[in-house]
């Protein structure tokens, strides 16, 4: 047989009430035992009944006396800190139920104003509404506008951050492209090897700092003179020792 919810009220039938008492008493003692074992706390139970002369105790008479004595040694404020009777328990439940009711009424009113706000967007008239409803509707619209402005501001901030990071990458790439190319390394000195005018010009430009330094050379000025006449053999330049050593005989020279 499936379990069903039992109505919490006094059982008028004597036999049914007695059976229910025995079942619930065993269940209560079992729960106290589980609570003490699982949580490691001192707990005891004393159950009086009209069906027995002696009360039922758990875990034992000695254990109950020890826990009761420990409880009596506590300060009076600590003893009654969480102690309630039937009246105080009912008052607490009533206050809790009232708080839940007020919260639920507030949620229902908010949902009603949200639905009314969307209905006004499609042409519903506001004339039948009272002053309280209009105030609630205005408050709901203000809350929605605040949420919209906050979302718009967050979106703009994210877009600005993305644009700033992309512009930083573009500036870094442009700076890398516009960075000056390092000058080429100077060629190694060539001892005793003849160089043509083009090769000598390139070597002079690399070692002396470019065309300006090359134009200062006497042979270059003579070569660029309008009176100069030369043929292919005249393109040979005089041999110079770049290491500043005394001239030595060279088989390549006439």
C-alpha distance (Angstrom), angle and dihedral (degrees) to the residues before:
residue distance angle dihedral
X1 . . .
X2 3.80 . .
X3 3.78 119.1 .
X4 3.77 116.7 -107.8
X5 3.76 134.1 -167.7
X6 3.78 112.3 -88.7
X7 3.77 119.0 -138.0
X8 3.80 109.0 -120.9
X9 3.79 103.0 -129.9
X10 3.76 138.2 109.0
X11 3.80 113.2 -68.6
X12 3.79 107.3 -128.8
X13 3.81 97.2 -167.0
X14 3.83 110.8 86.3
X15 3.81 98.4 -149.1
X16 3.80 93.4 45.3
X17 3.79 90.6 47.4
X18 3.80 91.8 51.3
X19 3.81 93.2 49.9
X20 3.80 91.2 47.4
X21 3.80 90.8 49.9
X22 3.80 93.3 54.3
X23 3.80 93.3 47.7
X24 3.78 94.7 46.7
X25 3.83 92.0 44.6
X26 3.80 92.1 56.2
X27 3.79 90.2 46.5
X28 3.81 91.2 50.0
X29 3.80 93.8 50.8
X30 3.80 90.1 47.6
X31 3.81 91.3 52.4
X32 3.81 91.4 50.6
X33 3.80 90.1 51.9
X34 3.81 91.7 49.6
X35 3.80 91.7 47.4
X36 3.80 92.0 52.2
X37 3.82 93.2 46.8
X38 3.82 98.8 43.4
X39 3.81 97.8 41.8
X40 3.80 99.5 31.5
X41 3.79 95.5 -128.5
X42 3.78 134.5 137.9
X43 3.78 109.6 -104.6
X44 3.77 136.1 160.2
X45 3.78 137.6 177.9
X46 3.80 131.5 -146.8
X47 3.79 116.0 -174.3
X48 3.84 122.0 -175.1
X49 3.76 120.2 -165.6
X50 3.81 136.8 179.5
X51 3.79 89.1 -130.5
X52 3.83 97.3 64.0
X53 3.79 134.1 44.1
X54 3.83 96.7 -140.6
X55 3.79 123.4 49.7
X56 3.77 121.2 -116.4
X57 3.81 113.2 -114.4
X58 3.78 135.6 -171.1
X59 2.98 134.6 -121.6
X60 3.81 94.4 -2.3
X61 3.79 140.9 -53.9
X62 3.80 91.4 -96.6
X63 3.82 92.3 48.0
X64 3.79 91.8 48.8
X65 3.82 92.5 50.2
X66 3.83 91.0 49.8
X67 3.80 94.1 51.1
X68 3.83 93.2 44.1
X69 3.83 90.8 50.6
X70 3.82 90.0 49.4
X71 3.81 90.1 51.0
X72 3.84 92.5 50.2
X73 3.82 91.3 52.9
X74 3.81 90.4 60.7
X75 3.85 119.4 95.7
X76 3.76 115.7 -90.0
X77 3.80 93.1 -114.7
X78 3.80 90.7 54.8
X79 3.79 91.6 48.0
X80 3.79 94.0 55.8
X81 3.79 96.9 34.5
X82 3.81 95.8 104.7
X83 3.77 98.9 10.9
X84 3.82 116.0 124.4
X85 3.74 135.5 173.4
X86 3.76 127.8 -151.7
X87 3.80 95.4 -84.9
X88 3.80 95.9 48.2
X89 3.79 90.8 45.4
X90 3.80 91.1 53.6
X91 3.82 91.3 47.7
X92 3.79 90.9 52.5
X93 3.78 91.2 50.2
X94 3.80 91.6 48.8
X95 3.81 92.2 50.5
X96 3.79 91.3 48.4
X97 3.81 91.0 49.3
X98 3.82 91.1 50.0
X99 3.80 91.3 52.1
X100 3.79 90.7 50.5
X101 3.80 90.4 48.7
X102 3.82 92.9 51.7
X103 3.80 91.1 48.8
X104 3.80 91.9 49.2
X105 3.81 91.7 48.8
X106 3.80 90.2 51.3
X107 3.81 91.5 50.8
X108 3.81 91.3 48.5
X109 3.81 91.4 50.3
X110 3.77 91.6 49.8
X111 3.80 92.2 50.8
X112 3.80 89.9 48.2
X113 3.82 91.9 52.7
X114 3.81 91.4 47.7
X115 3.80 90.6 53.2
X116 3.82 90.1 46.6
X117 3.80 91.2 50.4
X118 3.79 92.2 55.5
X119 3.79 91.2 44.7
X120 3.80 90.9 55.7
X121 3.78 89.0 55.2
X122 3.80 89.6 63.1
X123 3.80 94.4 48.5
X124 3.81 109.1 -80.8
X125 3.79 113.1 154.7
X126 3.81 121.5 -120.6
X127 3.81 96.4 -153.7
X128 3.85 97.1 99.3
X129 3.83 91.6 54.3
X130 3.77 121.9 100.4
X131 3.77 128.5 -134.6
X132 3.81 94.1 -95.0
X133 3.80 92.4 51.5
X134 3.80 90.9 47.8
X135 3.80 90.8 51.6
X136 3.80 91.1 49.6
X137 3.80 90.5 47.5
X138 3.81 91.4 50.3
X139 3.81 90.9 50.0
X140 3.82 91.0 50.7
X141 3.81 91.9 50.1
X142 3.81 90.9 49.8
X143 3.78 91.2 52.4
X144 3.79 91.6 51.1
X145 3.82 91.1 48.4
X146 3.82 90.7 51.4
X147 3.80 90.2 52.0
X148 3.82 90.9 49.0
X149 3.82 93.1 49.2
X150 3.80 91.3 47.4
X151 3.81 92.0 50.3
X152 3.82 90.7 48.0
X153 3.80 91.8 49.9
X154 3.80 92.4 49.1
X155 3.80 90.5 49.0
X156 3.81 92.3 50.7
X157 3.80 91.3 49.1
X158 3.79 91.8 51.3
X159 3.82 91.5 48.5
X160 3.81 90.8 49.0
X161 3.81 90.8 51.4
X162 3.81 91.6 49.8
X163 3.82 91.5 47.6
X164 3.80 91.5 48.2
X165 3.79 92.8 51.4
X166 3.82 92.2 47.7
X167 3.83 92.3 48.2
X168 3.81 90.0 49.9
X169 3.79 89.7 53.6
X170 3.82 90.6 48.7
X171 3.80 92.4 50.0
X172 3.80 91.2 49.1
X173 3.81 91.5 50.5
X174 3.82 91.9 47.7
X175 3.80 91.2 49.0
X176 3.78 90.0 51.3
X177 3.82 90.7 51.2
X178 3.82 93.8 47.0
X179 3.80 95.3 45.6
X180 3.86 111.7 117.6
X181 3.77 116.4 -102.9
X182 3.83 111.4 -115.5
X183 3.83 113.3 -108.7
X184 3.81 116.3 -100.7
X185 3.74 119.2 -101.7
X186 3.82 116.8 -95.8
X187 3.83 112.3 -102.3
X188 3.77 119.3 -110.4
X189 3.84 115.2 -98.0
X190 3.79 113.8 -92.4
X191 3.84 110.6 -145.0
X192 3.78 116.9 -150.8
X193 3.84 97.9 -12.8
X194 3.80 119.7 130.5
X195 3.81 116.5 -125.6
X196 3.76 128.8 -161.9
X197 3.78 123.8 -127.4
X198 3.81 92.4 -96.4
X199 3.78 93.6 48.7
X200 3.80 92.5 45.2
X201 3.81 90.4 49.7
X202 3.81 91.5 50.9
X203 3.80 92.4 47.7
X204 3.79 92.3 47.0
X205 3.82 91.2 48.4
X206 3.82 91.8 50.0
X207 3.82 97.1 44.8
X208 3.84 101.6 35.4
X209 3.79 100.3 40.7
X210 3.84 106.0 -91.7
X211 3.78 140.4 -62.5
X212 3.80 94.7 -28.4
X213 3.78 91.9 62.7
X214 3.80 92.3 43.5
X215 3.81 92.0 54.5
X216 3.81 90.2 59.1
X217 3.82 92.1 64.4
X218 3.89 114.0 106.1
X219 3.76 94.3 -135.5
X220 3.79 90.8 53.3
X221 3.82 91.6 52.5
X222 3.82 91.4 48.8
X223 3.77 90.4 47.7
X224 3.80 93.2 51.9
X225 3.83 92.8 46.5
X226 3.88 113.9 115.4
X227 3.84 91.4 -132.6
X228 3.77 92.2 57.6
X229 3.81 116.0 108.4
X230 3.75 121.7 -178.3
X231 3.73 143.0 158.6
X232 3.74 132.5 -152.1
X233 3.82 93.0 -72.6
X234 3.80 92.2 53.3
X235 3.78 90.3 63.6
X236 3.81 89.1 79.4
X237 3.79 110.5 102.3
X238 3.81 124.3 -146.6
X239 3.74 114.5 -92.9
X240 3.81 116.1 -103.9
X241 3.74 127.9 -174.1
X242 3.82 106.7 -130.2
X243 3.78 91.5 -164.5
X244 3.87 91.8 61.4
X245 3.82 93.1 -121.1
X246 3.83 122.7 147.4
X247 3.80 114.8 -82.7
X248 3.78 114.2 -93.2
X249 3.75 130.5 -169.4
X250 3.80 114.0 -85.6
X251 3.76 123.8 -163.2
X252 3.81 90.8 -147.0
X253 3.82 93.4 64.5
X254 3.87 121.0 78.9
